[in-house]
Amino acid sequence: MMCPTFPKSAAYDTEPGLVTAYLSLGSNLGDRKQYLTDALQALSDSSGIQITGVSSLYETDPVGLTDQPPFLNCVIRIETKRPALDLLTVCQSVENRLGRKRDVRWGPRTIDIDLLIYDDLKSTSKKLTLPHPRMTERAFVMIPLRELQSGCKIEDPGVRCVEKKWYISGDQQTSHTPNEP
């Protein structure tokens, strides 16, 4: 799958105009859905970030370190005026507030937020690589990303849709099983 491109060009560390970005969120500790909800709310409450789309909720087996609980994952689309590095800092701040520990690579976590795509920016630096370097290898990223981009649902035995339309905003959350229209 090709990465989406947008007509605006975005600077790496200077304030851009309004750009579209995609973030992947995952959790496999505690109340996973609540951690995802709290992360979305924290991102939504951050100045200069507007959530414009949220994928269905998917459950997946862990990658890398497999002796841990399954993950709940989703992808969100946002519009932002924040520079890419600033957006990364916001994501890491939300992770820290929600108790994210970075003790073991690919280990269990309360919340993981990855910046996948930031407008049409391509970057390889010590702090941030865009598009995300491993996103195309991960069905738990690509399936919800494709859903947001085209509305197309793709079946994969390792990525199970567990809830559609699970997050609206704030306290207005709704829940549907995957088989509901």
N, C-alpha and C positions, 0 to 999 in steps of 0.2 A: 504494500500500500504506500502510496506517495504521501508526503507531508503536505498539508494544505498550505497554500501561499496566499498572501493578502497583499493588496496594492500598496500599503504604506510600508516604509522602511523604518526600522526601529534601531535606535542606537543602543549599544551595550551598556553604557554607564551614564548617559546623559538623558535628560527628561525628554521622552518622545511625545508625539501626539497620542491620541487614543489608539491602542493596539489590541489585538485579540491574542490571547494566550490560552493554552490548555495545561491543566494540572492533573496529575494522577494522585489519588488518595487511597491509602490502605491501612488496615488495622487488624491485629490478630490477638490482642490481649484485652481482658476485661470485657466491658460492654462495647463491642466493636462498633455497632451502629451508632451508639451515643458518641463515641470518640469521633466518628466521621461527621456526625451532625454538629458537634461542638467545633470541629475544625472548619466546617463550612460557615458556621455562624461567625467565628472569629475572622475568617477571611472576608466575609461580607461586611463586617463591622470596621474593617481596615479602610482608611481613607484612600481614595483613588482606585478601588477595586470594586467592580460590579460583576456578580455572577450572572451569566446570561444563559447557562445551560448546565444541567446535571444529568448524567447517565443513570441508567438503572443500577441497582446494587448487585454485585456479583460476588460469589464465594469461590475461592481458588485455593488449591494446595500450595504450600510454600515452595519457593524456588531457592536453590543454593543449599541452605541449611534446612533439611526437610523434617527434622525431629522437633516440630513445634505445631501449634494449632493452625487451622486454616485461616486465611485472610478474607475479610470483606473489602472489596475494591470498588471504586468508581472513578470516573473522569469528569472534570468540570471545565466549562468554557468560561472565560472571564474577559471583560474589557478593562483596560487599565491605562493610566498615564504614567505609572511607575516604570522607571528603567528596569531592565532585566535583573541586574544585581540587587537592586532594592527589593524587587518582588521575591527573589530568592531569600533575602534576609527576612522578609515578612513570613514566608513559609516556614523557615527554620525557627523563628520566634514562636509561631503557633505550635509547632512540634514541641518545643521546649516547655511552653505553658501547659501542654497536655501530657507532660511526663515522658517524652521521648528520651530513651537512653540509647547511646551509640556504643555499647560495649562489645557487641559481636556483629561482624559483617553478615548481612542477610538474616540477622537474628530477629526474635520476636519484638514487637513494638506496639505501643499504644496507638501511635499514628505515624504515618510516613507520607510526606507530601513532596512529589517530584514535579519540577517544571519541565514539561515535555516539549512544548513548542511556544515560541514567543514571536508572533508575527512571522516574518520571513527571515529573521535573524539567524545567521550561522556563526557559531563561536566555538573555539576550542581554547579554553584557558584553564588554569589551575582551579579556579573557583566555580566555573560554570561552562558546561558543554551543551550547545544547542544545535539542532534538536537533541533531545536526550539520547545518549549513545546506545542504549540497550532497549529502547522502547519497542522497536520492530521485532525483537526476539521474544517479547512477552505478550502472550494472548490476553492476559489480565489487564493489559494496557490497551492493546489494539482493538479488542472487541468493544469496550465501552467508548473508545475514541471514535471508531467507525459509527457507532450508534449515534453519537452527538453530531457527527458531520453529515450523515445521510439518513439517519433514522433506520438504517439497515441492521437487522439482528443477524448475527452469525452464530452458528452452533459450534461448540467446542466442548468435548467431554470434560476437560479440565477447568472450564470456566462456566459456572452454573449461575444463571440469572435467578436471584432469590426475591427481588422486589423491584417493581417498576414505580415510577413517580413517587419515590419515597421521600423526597425533600423538595419543599417549595421555598420557604424562607421563614426565618424566625420561628414562631409558634404555629405557623400554618403548615404543618406537615401532614402528608397523606400517605397511605400505604395501600399497595395493590399487589396481589400475587401475580407471578409471571404469566399465568394463563388468562388473566382478565383483560378485556379490551381497553 
